Amino acid sequence: MAKDVSRKFVAVDPAKCTGCGLCEYVCTLEKNELPWNPLKSRIRVIRITPAFNFALTCRFCENAPCVRACPRKALTQTDEGFILVDEAKCDRCGWCIQACPYGGISLHPEKTSVLVCDLCNGEPKCVDFCPEEALELVAADEAAIKKWAAAMEKLPVEIEKLTNLVKRREWAILFAEAEERAKRFSKKLEEINARAKITLFGLPPGEETAEIILKELDAQGRVSFPTRWLTSLKSRKLALIKRGNKIEVVPGETLPSSTLLEK
């Protein structure tokens, strides 16, 4: 890593993390890992107790030990610190995983390669979509360590608080807190699902739902889709089918651009 490059990585505040896993979901979406499987995420959620959860991802170490550990030279590090994976050389030996002190590398479940965070070109989507704002871009290990230390100090207090609420059967307080978390979760999940539709259909920002697509269809079912939609679907071996007033995405070859199959 070049000495004059400012190092940044995603750090978690375990005191805020609920272990919801939305960061994993949006990561696979951003990297277009179909199907969107959390096992293909570059960030991993670790769930220990209801009161203590956290996420792990690459910290872009200077002179990265994972790169030095790879016997096949499948990993290289850019001047900005990012880890590049040569899938042709990687054989999933796992030495890089053992060498990483932060749990920032994982095996791809379907390929003979590993998964490493690349910060989404400087705008990590896991940070943007965390409903509890538990993820943050930081520039030093000390900042991450401070978050962990503070969370560990709070943990006994939080566990005692939870235990006392249960003992006193103060369910209303517990349910109220859970409801607020659920609302934040649902809001971010809706935003992620809207983003998924944009990714799938190639819609411009703002046109985020299937209803928008329906409004653009001819009332008789004879439609003309923009080429970018069909190209996006074809690359995924998917097709559009109209069932009543709904549009469904199904496995199959893309339909001709001038028609939409009625079923």
N, C-alpha and C positions, 0 to 999 in steps of 0.2 A: 504494500500500500504506500502511495506517495505520502511523504511527510506533511505536505501542505494541504492535503485533502481532509476536510472536516468529516470525521466518522460519525455516523448516526445509525441507530438501530431501534427496533420496537421493544419497549420495556413494558412490563405489566405491573400493575399495583394489585397484589393479591387481596388487599383489603376491599377492593371494589369488584374483582372478578367473581362472577357467579357460576362460571363453568358452562354457560349457555351454548357455546360452540358456534355462534354466528360468525366469528372471525374465521373459523375453518371453512365454513360454507362459502363466504364471500371470497375467500382466497382461491378456492377451486373454481369459482365462477370467473374471477378475474383472469385466471390462467387457462380458462377454457378447457378444463379437465372434465370432459364428458364421460360418463355421467358425473354430476357434481357430488363427488364422494369425499367426505372429510379425511379419509385415509390418503388422499392426494394433496392435502393442504400443506403449505410451507410453514404454517404455524400450528402448533399442537397444544390442545388444552389438557391439563392434568387436573383431575378431580380427586381430592383427598378426603375432605369432609364437607358438609353443607356450608361451613363457615370459612373454608380455605381452599381456593382453587387458583390456578395460575396458567399462563400460556408460555410456551417456549418457541423461540425462533432464532435465526442466525444473528450473531452480534458483529460479524465482519471484523474479526480479530486482526490485528496487525501481525504479519507473518503467520497466517492462519495454520494451526496445527492439523486441521483436516487435510489441507493441501499437502503438507509435509508427510502425512501418514499414508497417502494414497500410493500404493505400489505400482499402479499402472499409469500414473500421471494423468488421470482422468479429470482431476480438479486443478483449476488455475485461479489465480486471484488478480483482478484488474487493479489499475492504479487507484480506483475509487474504493477498493476493498471488497467488491462483490465477488462471490464465488461462482465460477462458471463450470458447468458439468459437461464433459464430452461423453455423450451417451454411447458412442461407438467404442470407447475405451473402458467405460465403467462395467464391472461384472458383479456389482452388489456384494462385494466382499465384506463390507461393513467396517473396515478399518477407520474410515473417516468418522463414522458414528461413534466409535470407541474413543477416538482422539478428541472429539468436540467436548469441551468442558461445560457447555451450556445446553446440550440436547437440541441443538439447532439443525440437525440433519436427520432425515429419515429415509427409509427405502420406499421407492415407488412401488405400489402394490401390483402394477401390471407390466412395468418395464424393467430392464436390467440396468437401472440407474437410481440415483438418489435425488431427493427433493431439498432445495435450499432457497431461502427467501432472497428476493432481489429488490425489495422495497417498492415494488410497483412504480419504478421510475421516479422515486422520491415522494410519492403520494400513496402510502400503504393503505389499502382499502380496509384492512382489519381495524386500523385506528379509526377510520371514518365511520365505520358501521358498528362499533362496539356500543351496545345500548347503555352500559354503565360507565362509559368513558374510562375504562380500566387500562387501556392501551395508549401509549404515548411515545413519540419519537424523542429519544435522548441522545446525547453526544458522548457520554462517559459511563463506564461501569459503575462509578461511584453513585450516580443518580439512580441506577437500577438497584444497587445494593441498599440504598437509603429507603426505597419503597418497600423492599423485602423486610428490612429491619423494623420499620414502622408497623407493617402488617403483622409481624410475629409478636410485637409487643401488644397489639390490640387483640390478638387471637384469644387469649384466656378470658379477657373481658367479654368478648362477643359470645364465646361459648357459655359463659356463666349467665349472660343476659338471656340467651336462648333457652337455657335450662330452666331459669326462673320463670320465664313466660309460660313454658310448658307446664311446670309444676303448679303454677297459679291458674292454669287453664285460661289464660288471657288470649284466646284465639283471635279476637277481633284485631288486636295489634299485629299479630303474625299474618293474618289474612290481608290486612290493609297494606303491609309492606310487600307481601307477595303480589298483590294486585298492582301496585305501582311498578314493580319490576316487570310484571307481565305486560303492562301497557307500553313501557319503554321497549321491551323485547318485540312486541307486535309491530310497533311503529317502524323499527329498524328492519324487521323481517319483510314488511310490505315494501320498503324501499329496495331491499335486496331483490325481492321477487320482480319488482318493476325493472330493475337493472337486468335481471335474467331475461326478461322479455325483449329488452333493447338488444341484448347480446344475441338472442336467438333470431329475431326478425330484422335486425339491422336498422331499427327505428332511430330517428334523431332524438336528442334529449327533449323531454316534454311529452312525446307521444309514447306513453309508457304501458298501455294496457291493450288487451285483445279487443276491447270495445272500440278503441280508436280504429283498429283494423276493420272491424265490422262496418263502421260508419263509412269507410272508403269503398266498401264492396258495392257492386251493382245490385239493385233490388232483385233482379232476376237471377242472381247467382253467376252471371257472366262478368268476370272481373279481369283486370290487368294488374298484376303485381309488379312493383319495381324490381328490376333485375337483381339488385343487391339482396332483396329478401330471398329470392329463389336460389341465388348462388349460395347464400348462407345455409339454407335448408339442405340443398343438394350436397354440400360438403359434409353434412352430418347424416346423410342418407335418410332424410326426413321428408315428409310431404304434408300438405294442408288438405284437410277434408272438412266440408261444411255439413254439419248435422243440425237441421232446423235453423235456429238463429245463432248457432255457436260455431266457432272455428276450432278444430282440434289439430294438433300436431301428431302425426302417426309415423311409424317406421315405413320406409318405402322410398321410391324414387320421386323426385320433384315433378309436379304436374306441369303441363304446358302453361306458359305465362299468360295466355289469354283466357283460360278457363279455371274454374274451381269445381271439383267433383262434388256432385250432390249425392248424399246417401241418406 
